[in-house]
């Protein structure tokens, strides 16, 4: 079965510093990977996705993610964190086994950016 | 472009009562999804519609949950009777493509927070 793991429940970073939120995946076949962000009392907002091509994917709000096939990772990064980036981040993989569009989500990582 | 709309935003009910949630997807989106997000967990797919047909309801507790999308646009998700463990955020999402499209992005609504007492 397709799955993703987010090993950190929480990541703390100071404003202005680079941030990384980790995600590893387990899939059979080619992975289709996504990052979403969730602010309090809000739904999930799409940040970026990896389908194929360049290993560095650029997304919304200055975020990017690096796909690493050998390490089966898809870490989310931003060169300079903002306090407003504080939120819950979810990594997800498209489950292709059923032939449908189901997303399988990780457990989420809470990012706290301190002033 | 308007996003995915959901109502109500919050609902509190007693166990064994029934409740219904409504979702209006992004205009023109053929695929609609209902996810359940329990506190501290990632969202889990309950049911997926392609137009007005169900394509995946393998994780829907069919003894108490039901969903419909009669005209291929709006959808309702119902729980009857509710249990304590149904307390969660219910997220609706939509995407534009067909089941075969591998680059389809799902766009989520704000969710309905259900508390069962």
Interface residues (C-beta under 8 A of the other chain):
Chain A: X32 X34 X36 X41 X42 X43 X44 X45 X46 X49 X51 X90 X92 X94 X96 X98 X99 X100 X101 X102 X103 X105 X106 X107 X108
Chain B: X4 X6 X9 X31 X33 X40 X41 X42 X43 X44 X45 X48 X55 X56 X58 X91 X93 X95 X97 X99 X100 X101 X102 X103 X104 X105 X106 X107 X108 X109 X110 X111 X113
